[in-house]
Amino acid sequence: MLLEKLMAQAPPTRVHGQAETDELALLQVAEESDESEEEGAAEGLTPKKNKKQGLRKTRTDRNREARKRAARLAVLKVKNKKAWNKKFANLAGIVKEVDMDAQEAEERLKARRARQAELRTKLPPQIGSGKWEPLPVQVLTTSDATGSLREIKPMAMLVQERYADRRVMKGV
């Protein structure tokens, strides 16, 4: 019985009670823990810090990190060199593609210039900066007119054209 009392006992698997949900109570608990740490620091008792919390690195740690960094850089250099070699191995194919693209562009340009020259021969010579547009049909012929000729509205364009011709001839 004495032996059972002296042996360590496992903590209970469940703790009876409710979790703190009151924000004010949680803040008070946090403030109390901060105060106890400050008191310990004032007395000269500093809490232990593990390696990740800011212990100084030893020379061997720094050397180990430098070796790892150098190894990573060496691996990266090898990978980059392989990538460049792959790109330059296909350089001849890339040059051929660029030449073909340039030839196609040149052919398209020649075809476009030929089309423009053909259009220029069909159009009258350009005098001003505006685009030439043919005048609309001024007089309907009997073949163009559908229905009765009496229903066609009279147009003054023909009369204006005739008088314009006379003004030009007279010099008015």
Secondary structure, DSSP 8 states (H G I E B T S, - for coil): -HHHHHS-----S---S-----HHHHHHHHHHHHHHHHHHHHTT------GGGT----HHHHHHHHHHHHHHHHHHHHHHHHHHHHHHHTHHHHHHHHHHHHHHHHHHHHHHHHHHHHHHHHS----SSS--------S--TTT--S-GGGS---SHHHHHHHHHHHHHHT-
